[in-house]
Amino acid sequence: MVIQLFITNPSHLSSVFYVQLNRNSSTGFETVVLMFKDQTLPIRWPSGSTLQNRAYVVGSKINTPSSAILKLTIDKNSVVCPTDFVEYRCKMSGFSTLTSDAITQETTPITVTYTGKYEVNITIQLYFFIFKNKYIVATPSENALNKDSI
């Protein structure tokens, strides 16, 4: 399962401070992973994160608003049904060229579901974000995704 976050209108930002992926849990939305600009350790996992042991963030960067991307991958052998098939949302903070001020924006949550063996592309476009999830959905009895198709 691959979830990619990137900015749809980068010309409206002069810089991006961070991009954050959240997912819904029994206690509300929790941070999955954060990516900060100009930090020694730009990728940060929350303390006690179990997803950190099953997922990875490769090819993610915040150099400029137009190149900012956060890409979370959960390997096909590590996907947990139904735990990983919940609502996800993105949050970012940056400096707006429109308001000349620091802003923070959050996407509307999307629900990732599993129903059969077919490929699904979900894209939600908001003011600054495209929230994209490309994966092969699995039945509850299957705990693996076809990574070759991702």
Phi and psi in degrees as a GROMACS rama.xvg file:
@    title "Ramachandran Plot"
@    xaxis  label "Phi"
@    yaxis  label "Psi"
@TYPE xy
-123.689  129.21  VAL-2
-120.553  124.35  ILE-3
-118.057  135.633  GLN-4
-121.462  128.238  LEU-5
-151.109  165.759  PHE-6
-90.575  130.478  ILE-7
-85.8862  -30.1246  THR-8
-123.315  67.8424  ASN-9
-63.7432  -21.5117  PRO-10
-68.9349  -14.8627  SER-11
-84.8988  -0.735315  HIS-12
-126.75  139.862  LEU-13
-94.26  -21.953  SER-14
-159.374  159.62  SER-15
-121.318  130.96  VAL-16
-90.287  -44.361  PHE-17
-156.613  159.506  TYR-18
-130.947  135.428  VAL-19
-132.458  137.378  GLN-20
-107.831  130.053  LEU-21
-121.319  155.033  ASN-22
-139.792  153.461  ARG-23
-77.7449  139.923  ASN-24
-133.883  -174.229  SER-25
-66.7271  -17.7494  SER-26
-108.501  9.37182  THR-27
112.42  -169.472  GLY-28
-75.2058  133.385  PHE-29
-123.095  153.269  GLU-30
-72.5088  129.392  THR-31
-90.1777  -52.3734  VAL-32
-158.575  149.454  VAL-33
-123.101  147.171  LEU-34
-129.484  124.57  MET-35
-109.929  150.15  PHE-36
-86.6721  144.296  LYS-37
55.3894  42.6976  ASP-38
-117  150.478  GLN-39
-59.6318  -42.9636  THR-40
-115.631  89.5075  LEU-41
-69.1085  -28.3265  PRO-42
-97.5116  126.317  ILE-43
-128.863  131.202  ARG-44
-104.195  142.383  TRP-45
-64.6676  150.559  PRO-46
-58.631  132.572  SER-47
79.5458  11.7779  GLY-48
-66.7448  122.52  SER-49
-81.9134  -25.6552  THR-50
-67.3337  -28.6052  LEU-51
-58.2904  -29.3386  GLN-52
-80.6722  -13.0635  ASN-53
-116.873  -12.3743  ARG-54
-126.672  166.246  ALA-55
-144.821  157.4  TYR-56
-122.816  104.952  VAL-57
-127.582  142.669  VAL-58
78.8723  14.8186  GLY-59
-96.5834  143.089  SER-60
-163.847  156.792  LYS-61
-132.991  85.0012  ILE-62
-93.1536  -49.8659  ASN-63
-137.135  163.867  THR-64
-57.6055  -34.7641  PRO-65
-75.8281  -19.8811  SER-66
-105.588  -0.468145  SER-67
-66.7514  126.251  ALA-68
-150.463  137.441  ILE-69
-120.55  121.45  LEU-70
-125.199  111.174  LYS-71
-102.841  129.546  LEU-72
-123.398  129.02  THR-73
-109.41  116.198  ILE-74
-57.7447  149.533  ASP-75
-56.3689  -31.769  LYS-76
-83.5778  -4.67121  ASN-77
-113.43  -4.3027  SER-78
-67.9242  133.978  VAL-79
-112.149  118.548  VAL-80
-95.9431  133.909  CYS-81
-93.8794  6.19507  PRO-82
-53.5945  -42.2309  THR-83
-82.8537  -9.35364  ASP-84
-101.494  78.9219  PHE-85
-136.048  -169.096  VAL-86
-79.9224  138.85  GLU-87
-124.861  152.219  TYR-88
-149.608  161.863  ARG-89
-119.553  148.842  CYS-90
-135.77  141.646  LYS-91
-142.731  158.256  MET-92
-134.703  140.513  SER-93
-164.152  -172.517  GLY-94
-110.688  120.8  PHE-95
-83.2563  134.381  SER-96
-80.6808  -16.7363  THR-97
-80.0167  -41.1882  LEU-98
-106.568  -5.91072  THR-99
52.2285  45.0643  SER-100
-150.214  160.853  ASP-101
-72.2384  138.907  ALA-102
-132.188  155.972  ILE-103
-131.424  130.664  THR-104
-130.352  152.244  GLN-105
-134.293  139.149  GLU-106
-79.4797  161.741  THR-107
-72.0277  137.974  THR-108
-62.7765  147.274  PRO-109
-117.243  147.368  ILE-110
-100.459  127.309  THR-111
-99.2826  121.985  VAL-112
-120.39  164.197  THR-113
-125.47  132.247  TYR-114
-141.694  -21.7013  THR-115
-172.009  -164.65  GLY-116
-105.618  81.1741  LYS-117
-153.278  162.929  TYR-118
-88.0906  140.078  GLU-119
-129.934  134.773  VAL-120
-118.783  122.683  ASN-121
-116.203  126.478  ILE-122
-131.596  126.042  THR-123
-118.505  124.103  ILE-124
-109.448  121.622  GLN-125
-119.679  -169.64  LEU-126
-53.3547  -48.716  TYR-127
-113.838  -12.5559  PHE-128
-118.386  150.518  PHE-129
-115.474  126.154  ILE-130
-107.99  110.403  PHE-131
-122.243  132.158  LYS-132
-130.241  117.792  ASN-133
-120.464  122.671  LYS-134
-159.028  168.011  TYR-135
-101.53  123.88  ILE-136
-80.0252  150.261  VAL-137
-121.801  153.881  ALA-138
-76.4743  161.135  THR-139
-56.6213  -27.4155  PRO-140
-78.9566  -16.1116  SER-141
-101.474  128.02  GLU-142
-110.822  23.2189  ASN-143
-137.881  146.726  ALA-144
-112.386  155.146  LEU-145
-82.1228  95.7577  ASN-146
-63.7835  -28.0687  LYS-147
-63.2619  -24.1129  ASP-148
-93.037  -4.38224  SER-149
